């Protein structure tokens, strides 16, 4: 490999903990993702209750939820992300409202019917390459939700990944452009493919989704999808272009992103696609 990075998701986020910790603040598209995710949380969650933040990374959403009065359980598979989340919770004076532990979203350490809302945000399900693992994780998210509770699941979008690959990888690549072709075919960004096509220089293994795939996988796990949302919307893949715009221009972009975030074409082209679901009725 070109560097010492392990592309297995748990190892990747352990080796590079600060990349995810700063992503939602550092990039203008990250700030759009966060703002629109919070908008959907506001709309979907009950006004109070016990919320699960599964695969919660550095704990940004746990703190947001606890600040609004929810009792939160947080978990993540990466030990370094759990450490960052604990530090964030303590720094915000919310340790009495947020419980943090290391856990796998495929085997959640909580009883059935425990939570009034379940969140799996930022893309943890995308880091499960095997369809059976994704089904297990989605089923687990439904298992721990109370009847009728909202379940919000975000994944990474395939069309946006293709645009990024065309923009950043293709200029230095040589025929037959195998990574681009592979991503277009099945959305699987694997260590094997990165080693073959990019000399091992890459980031965490990921399954990139089309919107219809996300809806199908949620429904196959027994979750009823109420709406799909393109979190970066019409601004997807435009982080460099947005980095220098003034506040008035950015406010206009934010308004357009919010207005069109559920348009099916926009959803399918987003960097992160959010499904707002409910568990099956009893």
C-alpha positions in Angstrom: 0.0 0.0 0.0 1.1 3.6 -0.6 0.7 4.4 3.1 0.1 2.6 6.4 -3.7 3.3 6.6 -5.9 0.2 7.2 -9.0 0.7 5.1 -11.2 -1.5 7.4 -13.6 1.1 8.8 -12.9 0.5 12.5 -9.2 0.7 12.0 -9.5 3.7 9.7 -11.5 5.8 12.1 -9.1 4.7 14.9 -6.1 5.8 12.9 -7.7 9.1 11.7 -10.1 10.1 14.5 -9.9 13.9 13.9 -11.0 13.7 10.2 -14.5 12.7 11.1 -14.5 14.9 14.2 -14.0 18.0 12.2 -15.9 17.1 9.0 -19.3 18.6 9.8 -17.7 22.0 10.7 -14.7 22.1 8.3 -16.6 21.6 5.0 -19.5 23.8 3.8 -21.2 20.6 2.5 -20.6 19.1 6.0 -22.4 22.0 7.5 -25.3 21.6 5.1 -25.4 17.9 6.0 -25.6 18.7 9.7 -28.2 21.4 9.3 -30.5 19.3 7.2 -30.1 16.3 9.4 -31.0 18.4 12.4 -34.0 19.7 10.5 -35.2 16.1 9.9 -34.5 15.2 13.5 -36.7 18.1 14.7 -39.5 17.0 12.4 -39.4 13.3 13.1 -38.5 12.9 16.8 -41.0 13.2 19.7 -40.6 16.3 21.8 -38.9 14.3 24.6 -37.7 10.8 25.3 -34.8 8.3 25.1 -32.8 8.4 21.8 -30.2 6.1 20.4 -27.2 7.5 18.4 -25.9 4.4 16.8 -22.5 4.6 15.1 -22.3 8.1 16.3 -18.7 8.9 15.5 -17.4 11.8 17.4 -20.7 12.5 19.2 -21.8 15.6 17.5 -25.5 14.5 17.2 -25.5 13.1 20.7 -24.6 16.5 22.1 -27.2 18.2 19.8 -29.9 15.8 21.1 -28.9 16.1 24.8 -28.8 19.9 24.5 -32.5 19.7 23.5 -33.4 17.7 26.6 -33.3 14.1 25.3 -31.7 11.3 27.2 -29.2 9.7 24.8 -27.4 6.4 24.4 -24.4 6.7 22.1 -22.3 3.8 20.6 -19.7 3.4 18.0 -17.3 0.6 16.9 -14.2 2.8 16.8 -12.6 3.1 20.2 -11.0 6.5 19.2 -14.4 7.8 18.1 -15.9 6.8 21.4 -13.1 8.6 23.2 -13.8 11.7 21.2 -17.5 11.5 21.9 -17.0 11.1 25.6 -14.7 14.2 25.6 -17.3 16.2 23.6 -20.1 15.2 26.0 -18.0 16.1 29.1 -16.9 19.4 27.6 -20.5 20.3 27.0 -21.5 19.4 30.6 -23.9 16.7 29.4 -22.4 13.5 30.9 -25.6 13.0 33.0 -27.7 12.9 29.8 -25.5 10.8 27.4 -24.3 7.3 28.0 -21.4 6.3 25.8 -20.1 2.8 25.0 -18.2 0.9 22.3 -20.6 -1.3 20.3 -21.3 -2.7 16.8 -24.5 -1.6 15.1 -24.9 -5.3 14.0 -25.3 -6.4 17.6 -26.7 -3.5 19.6 -26.3 -4.0 23.4 -29.8 -2.8 24.2 -33.1 -4.5 24.9 -36.0 -4.5 22.4 -38.4 -1.6 22.3 -36.0 0.6 24.3 -35.8 3.9 22.4 -38.3 6.6 21.4 -36.1 7.5 18.4 -33.2 5.8 16.7 -30.5 7.6 14.7 -27.7 6.1 12.6 -26.3 9.2 10.9 -23.3 10.1 8.8 -23.1 6.7 7.0 -22.2 3.8 9.4 -24.4 1.4 7.4 -22.4 2.4 4.3 -19.3 0.9 5.9 -20.9 -2.6 5.9 -19.9 -4.1 2.6 -21.8 -7.4 3.0 -25.6 -7.1 2.3 -26.3 -9.6 5.1 -24.4 -7.3 7.5 -26.4 -4.3 6.4 -29.7 -6.2 6.9 -28.6 -7.3 10.3 -27.8 -3.7 11.3 -31.0 -2.3 9.9 -33.0 -5.0 11.7 -31.2 -4.2 14.9 -32.1 -0.5 14.6 -35.7 -1.5 14.2 -35.5 -4.0 17.1 -34.5 -1.5 19.7 -37.1 1.1 18.7 -40.4 1.4 20.4 -43.5 0.7 18.2 -44.0 3.6 15.9 -40.7 5.4 16.8 -38.8 7.2 14.1 -35.6 5.6 12.8 -33.3 7.9 10.8 -30.6 6.2 8.7 -28.1 8.0 6.5 -25.8 6.5 3.9 -23.3 7.8 1.3 -24.6 8.3 -2.2 -23.1 6.5 -5.2 -23.7 9.2 -7.9 -21.9 11.8 -5.7 -19.0 9.3 -5.2 -18.8 8.9 -9.0 -18.6 12.7 -9.4 -15.8 12.9 -6.8 -13.9 10.0 -8.5 -14.2 11.7 -11.9 -13.0 15.0 -10.4 -10.2 13.8 -8.1 -9.1 10.3 -9.3 -9.6 10.2 -13.0 -7.2 12.9 -14.0 -4.2 10.9 -12.6 -5.6 7.4 -13.5 -4.7 5.3 -16.5 -6.9 3.0 -18.6 -9.0 0.9 -17.9 -10.1 3.3 -15.1 -11.1 0.3 -13.1 -12.1 2.1 -9.8 -14.6 4.3 -11.6 -16.1 1.4 -13.5 -16.4 -0.7 -10.3 -18.1 2.1 -8.4 -20.5 2.7 -11.2 -21.3 -1.0 -11.3 -22.0 -1.8 -7.7 -20.9 1.1 -5.5 -18.4 -1.0 -3.6 -15.2 0.9 -2.5 -13.0 -1.9 -1.2 -9.5 -2.3 0.0 -8.8 -4.8 -2.7 -10.0 -2.3 -5.4 -8.0 0.6 -3.9 -4.9 -1.6 -3.8 -5.4 -2.6 -7.4 -6.3 0.8 -8.9 -4.9 3.4 -6.5 -1.8 1.8 -5.0 -3.6 1.4 -1.7 -4.0 5.2 -1.2 -7.6 5.6 0.0 -10.1 5.9 2.8 -12.4 3.6 4.7 -14.2 0.8 2.8 -17.7 1.9 1.8 -20.8 0.8 0.0 -22.2 3.8 -1.9 -25.9 3.7 -2.4 -28.4 4.7 -5.0 -31.6 6.1 -3.3 -33.7 3.1 -4.5 -31.1 0.7 -3.0 -31.4 2.4 0.4 -35.2 2.3 0.3 -35.2 -1.4 -0.7 -32.7 -2.4 2.0 -34.7 -0.6 4.7 -37.9 -2.2 3.6 -36.3 -5.6 3.4 -35.3 -5.2 7.1 -39.0 -4.4 8.0 -38.6 -0.7 8.1 -41.3 1.5 6.5 -39.7 4.4 4.7 -41.6 7.6 5.0 -39.3 9.9 3.1 -35.8 10.2 1.6 -33.7 13.3 1.9 -30.7 14.5 0.0 -28.7 16.1 2.9 -26.3 18.3 0.8 -29.0 18.6 -1.9 -28.2 20.7 -4.9 -24.9 21.7 -3.4 -23.5 18.2 -3.3 -19.8 17.9 -4.4 -19.4 21.7 -4.3 -17.3 22.1 -1.1 -14.4 23.8 -2.8 -16.7 26.1 -4.8 -18.6 27.1 -1.6 -15.6 27.6 0.6 -15.1 31.3 -0.3 -18.7 32.5 -0.7 -20.0 35.3 1.6 -22.7 34.8 4.2 -25.5 36.1 2.0 -24.6 33.8 -0.9 -24.3 30.8 1.5 -27.7 31.6 3.0 -29.2 31.4 -0.5 -27.6 28.1 -1.1 -28.9 26.8 2.3 -32.4 27.9 1.3 -32.2 26.1 -2.0 -30.8 22.9 -0.5 -33.6 22.9 2.1 -36.3 23.6 -0.5 -35.3 20.8 -2.8 -33.9 18.2 -0.4 -36.7 15.7 -1.0 -36.9 16.0 -4.8 -36.1 12.4 -6.0 -33.4 13.5 -8.5 -31.7 15.6 -5.8 -31.9 12.8 -3.3 -30.2 10.3 -5.7 -27.4 12.8 -6.4 -26.6 13.7 -2.8 -23.4 12.9 -1.0 -25.5 11.6 2.0 -29.0 10.2 1.6 -31.2 10.0 4.7 -34.1 7.6 5.1 -36.8 8.5 7.7 -38.4 5.2 8.7 -40.7 3.6 11.2 -40.5 0.0 12.5 -43.1 -2.5 11.5 -46.3 -2.2 13.6 -46.9 -4.8 16.3 
